[in-house]
């Protein structure tokens, strides 16, 4: 049976502070800035880079710029994608 407990205001504030940490996507946005539909890009992953993390950040940056990406097959240390047109 689960155990339930109400959080005090300090604990709730700590939860909000943890969720408020935003990742700096400026490098991703700068890269995507000049790419138009039909253009493609490639990202070479470094030793400490997680493929899923880089892909998620790139997709998030693209979405915020009203761009849609389609990822293409590539090796484990490279991400390749194409910018697609966004609907009306």
C-alpha positions in Angstrom: 0.0 0.0 0.0 1.5 3.4 -0.9 2.2 6.0 1.7 0.8 9.5 1.2 2.3 12.8 2.6 1.5 16.4 2.0 4.5 18.6 1.0 5.2 21.7 2.9 5.6 25.1 1.1 9.4 24.8 1.1 9.3 21.4 -0.5 7.0 22.7 -3.2 9.2 25.7 -3.9 12.2 23.3 -4.2 10.3 21.2 -6.8 9.5 24.4 -8.8 13.1 25.5 -8.7 14.3 22.1 -10.0 11.8 22.2 -12.9 12.7 25.9 -13.8 16.2 25.0 -14.9 16.2 25.6 -18.6 18.6 24.3 -21.0 20.4 26.8 -23.2 19.3 26.1 -26.8 21.0 29.1 -28.3 23.6 27.0 -30.1 20.9 24.8 -31.6 18.8 27.8 -32.6 21.8 29.5 -34.3 22.5 26.4 -36.3 18.9 26.1 -37.4 18.4 29.8 -38.1 19.5 29.8 -41.7 18.1 26.5 -42.7 15.0 26.5 -44.8 12.6 23.7 -45.9 14.6 21.3 -48.0 17.9 22.0 -46.3 19.6 19.4 -44.3 22.1 19.3 -41.5 24.5 17.0 -39.7 25.7 17.0 -36.1 28.8 15.1 -35.1 28.3 13.9 -31.5 31.2 14.3 -29.1 32.5 11.8 -26.6 30.1 12.9 -23.8 27.1 13.6 -26.0 24.0 11.5 -25.7 22.3 11.0 -29.0 18.8 11.2 -27.5 19.6 14.4 -25.6 21.0 16.2 -28.6 18.1 15.1 -30.8 15.6 16.2 -28.2 17.2 19.6 -27.8 17.4 20.1 -31.6 13.8 19.2 -32.0 12.8 21.5 -29.2 14.7 24.4 -30.7 13.2 23.7 -34.2 9.7 23.6 -32.8 10.2 27.0 -31.0 11.3 28.4 -34.4 8.2 26.9 -36.1 10.3 24.4 -38.1 9.8 20.7 -38.4 12.7 18.2 -38.7 12.8 14.7 -40.2 15.7 12.6 -39.0 17.5 10.4 -41.4 19.4 7.2 -40.8 23.0 7.8 -39.7 25.8 6.2 -37.7 25.8 6.3 -33.9 28.1 9.3 -33.7 26.2 11.5 -36.3 22.7 12.9 -36.4 21.4 13.8 -39.9 18.2 15.6 -40.6 16.1 17.5 -43.1 14.1 20.6 -42.5 10.5 20.1 -43.7 7.9 22.6 -44.5 5.5 23.5 -41.7 1.8 23.4 -42.5 -0.4 26.6 -42.7 
